[in-house]
Structures are given as structure tokens and as C-alpha cells.
Amino acid sequence: MSAPNSAPNSAYSELHAHFGRVAALANAVGILQWDNDTMMPRGAAGQRAESMALLHVLRHGMMTDPRIGDWLAEAEEDASLGAWEKANLREVRRVWTIETAVPPDLVEASSRAISACEMTWRQARADADFKALLPSLTEVLKLQRAIGAAKGEKLGLSAYDALLNDYEPGGRSTAIDALFDDLADFLPGLTAEVLAVQARRPADPPLTGPFPVAAQRALGVEMMGVLGYDFERGRLDVSTHPFCGGADNDVRITTRYDEDDFTSALMGVIHETGHALYEQGRPQAQLGQPVSLARGMSIHESQSLLMEMQACRSREFLRFAAPVMRKAMGGSGQAWEAEALWRRYTEVERGFIRVDADEITYPAHVILRYRLEKALIADAMPLAELPLAWNAGMRDLLGVTPPNDRLGCLQDVHWPSGGWGYFPTYTLGAMTAAQLFDAACRANTDILPAIGRGDFAPLVNWLRSNIHIYGSFYETNDLLIHATGRPLDASVFKAHLRRRYIEEI
Amino acid sequence: MSAPNSAPNSAYSELHAHFGRVAALANAVGILQWDNDTMMPRGAAGQRAESMALLHVLRHGMMTDPRIGDWLAEAEEDASLGAWEKANLREVRRVWTIETAVPPDLVEASSRAISACEMTWRQARADADFKALLPSLTEVLKLQRAIGAAKGEKLGLSAYDALLNDYEPGGRSTAIDALFDDLADFLPGLTAEVLAVQARRPADPPLTGPFPVAAQRALGVEMMGVLGYDFERGRLDVSTHPFCGGADNDVRITTRYDEDDFTSALMGVIHETGHALYEQGRPQAQLGQPVSLARGMSIHESQSLLMEMQACRSREFLRFAAPVMRKAMGGSGQAWEAEALWRRYTEVERGFIRVDADEITYPAHVILRYRLEKALIADAMPLAELPLAWNAGMRDLLGVTPPNDRLGCLQDVHWPSGGWGYFPTYTLGAMTAAQLFDAACRANTDILPAIGRGDFAPLVNWLRSNIHIYGSFYETNDLLIHATGRPLDASVFKAHLRRRYIEEI
């Protein structure tokens, strides 16, 4: 840990040391979670669950240490503190308030309900049987509502906003309503327009595999290097669900390989590399302190989507990448031309499944889930009506109706696993990515041309100095204003979609 | 955790739950240590060290919880406890006594001194410069002596025996002196005799590589399967120094590959598999409790050496393994005949380096270190005289003199890293392995013939039911008496060496 500026025995320095220990524990948990998802043999699951539960109890004990309140009160009066220390105190108070808001028996009941519901969900999804999930999901929802209410009471927020606030500090549903209503008006028309345009394009020949895993991995590693990932402080591995995890200065990403299709693993690696660059770029001098952490999920998702959607589905990138891919995969022919790859990576389709959706249709999936979870937490809609409401929303927003609940409201693990309030951050992230990339390219007009030469340094330098290095120094809105001159709105995202899918085809 | 037999709120059940939590933490540490040695990127070392230090502090806090003493006193009066519970109490008291014996500031000073000394040692070894190591090793020795004295005071042992006791519970230097003196009398003569015999053998042609890592790994995995390793509860990976580690039901082994020589990686895998079978075979019903743990280092080493030396350097095994190796490595010709491989695996040479030594000369390296560390801890010899004493011992025991200290007293990390009292367990393990294998083969005369068919089940079943399943139920001596009918002596080991290297060549 770096020494704080403040005197050795001040309340601030006590907090600094204490949260340094919390971070050391969180780093251990991060690596064990990574191991759980990448390396752990099946038979170890029971023992590992006990270790994780114990570490969570120890962490909670440290986060709710009774001395924290006194240290905070005293440190907040300390006139000797600098801007970073003050921002750190704000973050310490924020995370401490959240951690102490929920009674331990509610936390325990919720984690038991979640474990049971996740298990039930796996079978219910396979069977497309929402009724089988209803009792355990009702229990999870009830407890999430109670958790939201407990946090909301402390924070002066509605239950939903209090849950949202865990993933998106400072996020408010009134602001999201306005942004998402704007998009919901815009996207159905755009989607129809884009599909009509794409229907007129000639079909490209297929990219024919197999593409061996070792070659795909080598290509992924090469691209991670191109993007600026630091392999001295991270790794690339395989997991069922790709993620970016690990610990401070140990930022590990994963992907999964399909030998018939290298393109999705590659874009997955690029996406996770965007997350990882953010994690690797957080302020070293504050590492271990709450102020050093990533700002929130919308900014985090903006970093992955900026790389995946803004930078790496650009014609500039694909002109650079096409010969690299061709060489790595041993491909040849027209399907491997930059323009053909660009068409492949910008193909739009109305589908049922969120994780398979493209840049244009993805927000509809998110807006649907956001509206439904908000209504469910507010008790404005019976959970039993979810399948009907889901299908109606899909029809309105996307113009398709899932033939069953496996392809509908049972597809995501978020609700069974207690992740209520998370969904909107995906599309907030996409919008933020567009706004940041636009600001970056205005600030340095060489960013896109450099990407065309395989040089990401101008882009990454801008991101480092405008986003990564601040950690949680600024609140989300202020960070965006500092970087782009204004708060988040939908206009740049909308303009980006029109430009890419209509104007510049 | 399995529920104890005793009533839910009894002192025993409190201890049971408490040590279950200690185990959950130890399992987390085990996986993080494995990660540290196999997966961790270089840049994470600093953060990881902080996480490990914190977890050690938390573990020490749990192990010295003031309630343990009261629970122990009360539980030891509990007439309702069964034999396993009583054995568990004995182990709880043992580990608790050791853990509380050393004042925290001494523990901390020692770990600081060790960190510094290990770093100095790396350079000093490279430079063959003992003088450069002397100051920091003096400090480590001084603190080890103090730790030994503190533990010895509580246990009624000399400082050296108290250190030895950490690795070899119940081990006493008087007993080891007798065993090692016996060997030291026997081995120099045998070595000369064997070398004379082997000098008359015709030279075998070399096994010519390269042997690709992937093929070596596949062969290692195949042999692990043959030996009975459970891949549902473990993994095989790569590290600089091979080890068996991980956690309960997650027993991970490592090896390192040399593309010019597959034989050493393979025997390394077999050695670690012997350790792993012990770990995987510990009593499931007691898992998490001190009584479930492996008995001590000499028994542990006996399990690896029984596989590596007794079973897998036998002619029976090599007759089975030769065609398997040939096929896996794509080899052909006389060098790949079972008899040639047997000669290769039983070649004896007087060398300077312990880890490269063969079955006959290895004990001499250990006896030398044991005698020296005992004298150093007892302050019966100045540390500055170590190089001279080392070289004199090598001359007496092995008939060779190291040309420098890199090939002499600087070769091992044990002393710089605070592992005083560990060395004798290697040779106690080799002797124990011989005595156990002999007893097993007498109890079931099909064990060796079955190995010749690639069937390790008869051997492993004997080990499981006579050693593994007992964990720490018996003390070492009692375990050996229970399994072989008598305490450890050197006779079976000596007979084994004479038979393999003189009588049956």
C-alpha cells in the first residue's frame, strides 16, 4: 500500500490501512473466483464454496468494523487532506453505508434463496418451464425488494434505485427512463431501415474452418498486445462464460473457443481486453483504496464496448486486422477481405437472445428487461405475468415473439442470481462508449487512422488519461462531463448507428 | 463439514466448527499458493504477497482464538466422545500448542529475515559466494533457534527437536541419529560396490529427443490414471519446482518438462502422484479437522517414494511401462527396451547435487545436512565454518568434494527460507517407503505382479486402508506399527538396496 499523505496515526491513515486490508482480502477472493471459473476440478466445488463463504463473512466483518464510523467522522473534519483523500473518504462512506444498510439475516436469507433459485433456473430454462421457476424466483424477488428497501431507506432512494446504485453509483431510474424512451422511439424504425438495406447486399461466402483453438488463442493474444494489454499483470484463459476478473495488478480475462467460428471468440477477447485495460489503468498510487476502483458498471461496459463496437468494428480496424486474421487462421479468398469481414461484423438480425444480439438490436433487449425489473421491484406487476409481459415487450420493441420461455424470459441468469438493477448498465455503457469515442476522436484526429495502422496508442492514451487514471475520483456524471464536455445523452449513440449502418455502408 | 458425533453446543462441536473454518481458510491459502507458483503473472507479486500475509494473520488469529483453550479443557473431559473425536482433540491440542508457543513479534521478525535471506541467497548461489549470504543467514539461524527454543520450552524438547516436530510430529533426533548412523556406516561401502558393478555394464544407447511437451504431458496424465489419481479432485500443471499442493478434495500436482529428456518429468509426476494419492485418500468424514490431515512429512515422503522408487523403478513396472513410453514418445530401438530403461532408472553416480541424486547416494546428502543443521541450531558450530564442514562431510559420506559453494552448501533453499528440521524427513521417508512396500507385498503377493500388468489397484488399496484413511488418527510410530508390525528401522531399506543394486542386477 502507498502511504497516505496524512499523519501516521490520523483517522484517515487508520482508514487507509484498514481498507488496504479489505483490498488484500478482495484480491484473494478475486483470484479464487477466477480459479473457480477456469481451473477448479469439479470435485472441489463443495470445499470451495465453504472457503468463499468464509472469506465473504470475513470481508463483511472488516467492511462493517465499528471503528469505521468514528474514523470517517474524524477524517471528514481533517483539513489537511488533499483532493484524492477527500474523494477516497467519499467512496469509503458510500461503500460503508451500503454494506451496513442490510441486516445480516436478510443477506443470509438472500444468498440461500439465490443458490436455490439458480439451481432451479438451470432446469427450468432447459425445460422452458417458467411455472417451475416461479416459487423460487418469487422468493428472490421478495428479498431483493427488501434489500432495496433497506438500502433505499439509508440512501433516500426508491428500492429499485437503491439496487441500481450498487452497480451504477448515482444512477437514477428517472434519468434512465428518459434515455431509454428516446432510444425506444428511435430503434424500431432504424432496425427496419437497416434490415432493408442489408437485405439488398449480396451474400458473402462463409469463413470455412475448422479453426484450431491454439491458433485462435495466438490470434487473441496478438490482438490483446495490439490493444495495449499488459501481460505482466494478467492472463488469458478459458471459461464457459467469458469475463474479466482477478485482482489488482492481476487482471485476468477469459474467452471460449468454437472451432467452427473464430470471429466470436476474437471479438470476445477484444471486449474483455477493453474491460482489462480499464482495470490495468486504475491509479497505482491509490491501489487498494476504494477511490482506486472502477467507477461503475456503465463506465466499465463503456470501456469494453468502446473497443469491441466503436474501435474494432470500424472499417479502419478491419482493414488492419483482415490480413492478420487471414494469416493466423490460414484463410484465403473473398470471405477474408476487409470489407467482407466488416459486413460480417455489422450484420443485423432480430433475434430472441440478448447475448447473441448485434449493436442495433441489443438495446431493445435491455430496455425490455429494465422496464420489467423496475415494475417487479415496485410491485407494479405480478411476477406470474412476466412471460406475457416479456413477449408483448419483444413484439413492441423488436417485432418478434419468442416461441417459448427458454428463448424468452428464462434466458438470463441475472434475476435468479439476484442481479436486479444490473441490466440497464449494458446500454448505458453502449451509449457512453459512443460519446467517449466521439470525444476522443475529436480531441485527437489521428486516433482512427492510427487504428487503421494497428496502432492503438493514441486511443488508449486518451482513455488512460481521461477515464482509467481517475478510478472513482469523479462520480460518473462528472467523469463524463470532464471527458466529453457534457452528461450522457443518446444523440451520439444514435448518430453513430445511423452513420455506420445507413450512411457509410 | 461433517457434523461431529457430539451434541450441537458441546465444547467439542464448537471446536469442530471453529477448525472447519480454519480449514476453509487454509484451503483458500493452498489454492492461492498454487496459483502463485503456476499461474500468477509476474507483476502481481506485490499484491499477492499482501493478500497472503493478511490471510496468514487471519489464520493465526483463528488458531490462537482465546476460546480454544477453554473448549479443549472442557472437551477433553467429555466422556461421550469416540476414538476419532479423541484423536482429533489430541491433534487440536498439538497444533494449538505449537501455534501459541511463539510470540507474534518473533514470527514477524522471522518472516522478514526469511524474505531478505531468500533474495540474497538467489544471488549468492549464482555467484557461489557464501560470504555474501552469511549475514542474512546468521539472522535467520538466530531467529530459528529462538523459535525452536520457544516451542521447545512448551513441548519439553530441545530447540532442534522442536523445529523437527513441526514437520515430523513426535520425531526425535536421538532416534534419527541411530537410524542415520546405521545408514552412514552401510552406504559408502554399498556405493563403491554398486559403482564397480555398474562400471562393468555395457553402455545403453541414448533416448533421443526432442520429446514435445504435449506428448510428455499426455504420458504423465496416462500414468497418473494408471496409479489411481482422481482427476475430478485435482489437476496437473507446470511450475519451476514440482510440488503437490492445493486444497481438500482439490489436490494439484505440478512438474516441469525438458524436451531433451522425458524420463525425469515422468518420474517427477509419479513422485507427486504418490503424494497426491495420500492427500486424496485422507478420511472424508473428518475433512476439515486436524485429525484428517496427513500424519507428517516422513509418511508423506514415504508415499511419493514408495511410488517413485519402490513401485516404479521395479522391473515389473518398467516391463509394463516401456511400451507405453515408447508409444507416447514415438521411440524405437534397444534404448526403449524395459531392461535398458530399468538400467537408466537405477543408475548410480556420486554427485554434488541432492535433487539430482539417485536412491543410493541421496541419503548421504540428507545425513550431511541433518548433522550440520543440528549442530548449527545447538550453536555447536559457527555458521562461518559451514562451507568447510560441508565439504568435509561430502568427502566422508560420498567421496567427492564440491569445487565451489554453489555446488556445495549454497545449493538448497531450505535454510535461507527457514526450513530447519525438514531435511531428515526425506530419508526417513525413503526408509519408511521400503518398510511399507515390503509389508504390502507380503500382505498381498499379487501387488508386484499386478504392477507388471499396469494394475496399481492392489497396491493403492493397501495404502488406502493402511495409511491414507487414517489421516492423523495414529501418531507416526503407531501408524507404522499398525501397518508393518514394527517401528521404523533401516533393515528393510538396506535389504532393498542390496537386492535391487547387487543381488538382482
Contacts between the chains, C-beta under 8 A, distances in Angstrom:
chain1	res1	chain2	res2	distance
A	1	B	50	7.4
A	20	B	50	7.6
A	21	B	54	5.7
A	24	B	47	7.6
A	24	B	50	4.5
A	24	B	51	4.6
A	24	B	53	7.5
A	24	B	54	4.2
A	25	B	51	7.1
A	25	B	54	6.1
A	25	B	55	7.8
A	27	B	47	5.6
A	27	B	48	7.5
A	27	B	50	7.6
A	27	B	51	4.8
A	28	B	28	6.5
A	28	B	32	6.0
A	28	B	51	4.4
A	28	B	54	7.6
A	28	B	55	6.2
A	31	B	31	8.0
A	31	B	32	6.1
A	31	B	35	5.8
A	31	B	48	7.9
A	31	B	51	7.8
A	32	B	28	6.0
A	32	B	31	6.1
A	32	B	32	7.0
A	35	B	31	5.7
A	35	B	35	6.5
A	39	B	39	7.5
A	39	B	235	6.7
A	40	B	250	6.7
A	41	B	231	6.6
A	41	B	232	5.7
A	41	B	233	5.6
A	41	B	234	5.7
A	41	B	235	5.9
A	41	B	250	6.2
A	42	B	232	5.4
A	43	B	230	7.1
A	43	B	232	4.1
A	43	B	233	3.8
A	43	B	249	5.3
A	43	B	250	7.3
A	44	B	233	6.3
A	44	B	247	6.7
A	44	B	248	8.0
A	44	B	249	5.1
A	44	B	250	3.5
A	46	B	249	7.1
A	47	B	24	7.6
A	47	B	27	5.6
A	47	B	247	5.9
A	47	B	248	4.8
A	47	B	249	5.0
A	47	B	250	6.3
A	47	B	287	7.7
A	48	B	27	7.5
A	48	B	31	7.9
A	48	B	247	7.6
A	48	B	250	7.2
A	50	B	1	7.4
A	50	B	20	7.6
A	50	B	24	4.5
A	50	B	27	7.6
A	51	B	24	4.6
A	51	B	25	7.1
A	51	B	27	4.9
A	51	B	28	4.3
A	51	B	31	7.8
A	51	B	247	7.4
A	53	B	24	7.5
A	54	B	21	5.7
A	54	B	24	4.2
A	54	B	25	6.1
A	54	B	28	7.5
A	55	B	25	7.8
A	55	B	28	6.2
A	58	B	58	6.4
A	230	B	43	7.1
A	231	B	41	6.6
A	232	B	41	5.7
A	232	B	42	5.3
A	232	B	43	4.1
A	233	B	41	5.6
A	233	B	43	3.8
A	233	B	44	6.3
A	234	B	41	5.7
A	235	B	39	6.7
A	235	B	41	5.9
A	247	B	44	6.7
A	247	B	47	5.9
A	247	B	48	7.6
A	247	B	51	7.4
A	248	B	44	8.0
A	248	B	47	4.8
A	249	B	43	5.3
A	249	B	44	5.1
A	249	B	46	7.0
A	249	B	47	5.0
A	250	B	40	6.7
A	250	B	41	6.2
A	250	B	43	7.4
A	250	B	44	3.5
A	250	B	47	6.3
A	250	B	48	7.2
A	287	B	47	7.7
A	288	B	50	8.0
